[in-house]
Amino acid sequence: MYKVKNLETNQIENWSIEQILYEINRDHSPEFTEYNEKDWEEGWKEWCEGQYYSLITTKNNENNN
């Protein structure tokens, strides 16, 4: 899981990679090439970071849950 801060509520949330990819890839035109598990960090920085969310952890800590 990844720790993501919701900038509207200031709450820390636990997100899966699937949730992150959904947030990055939603609301784009059909011509948009979706980000995947290999390039999601680039997409996060471009479309999400600092707007509504902030990524607290930058690497997957699934084994530490």
RAUR-V330767 format. One record per pair of residues at least 12 apart in sequence whose ideal C-beta (glycine too) atoms are under 7 Angstrom apart, sorted by the first residue. I is the first residue (numbers start at 1). J is the second residue. D is the distance in Angstrom with one decimal. If there is no record, write none. Layout:
# RAUR-V330767
i->I j->J d->D
i->I j->J d->D
This chain:
# RAUR-V330767
i->1 j->14 d->4.3
i->1 j->15 d->6.6
i->1 j->16 d->6.2
i->1 j->61 d->6.6
i->1 j->62 d->6.3
i->1 j->65 d->6.0
i->2 j->15 d->5.0
i->2 j->20 d->6.3
i->2 j->55 d->6.6
i->2 j->57 d->5.2
i->2 j->60 d->6.6
i->3 j->56 d->3.8
i->3 j->57 d->4.5
i->4 j->53 d->5.2
i->4 j->55 d->5.9
i->4 j->56 d->6.4
i->5 j->53 d->6.5
i->5 j->54 d->4.4
i->5 j->56 d->5.6
i->6 j->53 d->6.1
i->7 j->52 d->5.7
i->7 j->53 d->6.1
i->7 j->54 d->6.0
i->8 j->52 d->6.4
i->12 j->56 d->6.4
i->17 j->37 d->6.0
i->17 j->60 d->7.0
i->20 j->40 d->6.0
i->20 j->44 d->6.6
i->21 j->35 d->6.4
i->21 j->36 d->7.0
i->21 j->40 d->5.9
i->23 j->48 d->5.8
i->24 j->40 d->6.2
i->24 j->43 d->4.1
i->24 j->44 d->5.8
i->24 j->47 d->5.4
i->24 j->48 d->6.0
